[in-house]
């Protein structure tokens, strides 16, 4: 089974459109696509799409400007899964400035996080008790506002990222 062909059709500041096809007569029932990007060099993020059908053009929106993305895909066929194929693309535009974060303990188990940054975007808040945990498996939350209260364990020190 050959890997699928991923072709970048177009990209913009906040989206990427790509097509998927196979160069074989083996019946394809669908594709699994992963889109990876690195968040602030600490955390690799991933979005997974499960696509039904043989040929497909997909548009992935809500991306960040001037950010490298890796798209990987494999086909689900009547004979089993195909090998992976990969493409890389960098969205156009100017990457937004990093927000300025302030974290303040409210009590033993609550921390108020607030930051500056553009309106009408979604912010991810990541926190952990070590850099390793912040990289591998942080607690996280998201919001479109500029502050959030997160609940933490008492008697622990936390690292926060927005």
HELIX and SHEET records of a PDB file:
HELIX    1   1 UNK A  131  UNK A  136  1                                   6    
SHEET    1   A 3 UNK A   5  UNK A  11  0                                        
SHEET    2   A 3 UNK A  16  UNK A  21 -1                                        
SHEET    3   A 3 UNK A  56  UNK A  60 -1                                        
SHEET    1   B 4 UNK A  43  UNK A  52  0                                        
SHEET    2   B 4 UNK A  28  UNK A  39 -1                                        
SHEET    3   B 4 UNK A  68  UNK A  77 -1                                        
SHEET    4   B 4 UNK A  80  UNK A  81 -1                                        
SHEET    1   C 4 UNK A  43  UNK A  52  0                                        
SHEET    2   C 4 UNK A  28  UNK A  39 -1                                        
SHEET    3   C 4 UNK A  68  UNK A  77 -1                                        
SHEET    4   C 4 UNK A  85  UNK A  90 -1                                        
SHEET    1   D 3 UNK A 101  UNK A 107  0                                        
SHEET    2   D 3 UNK A 110  UNK A 115 -1                                        
SHEET    3   D 3 UNK A 147  UNK A 151 -1                                        
SHEET    1   E 3 UNK A 139  UNK A 143  0                                        
SHEET    2   E 3 UNK A 123  UNK A 128 -1                                        
SHEET    3   E 3 UNK A 159  UNK A 161 -1                                        
END                                                                             
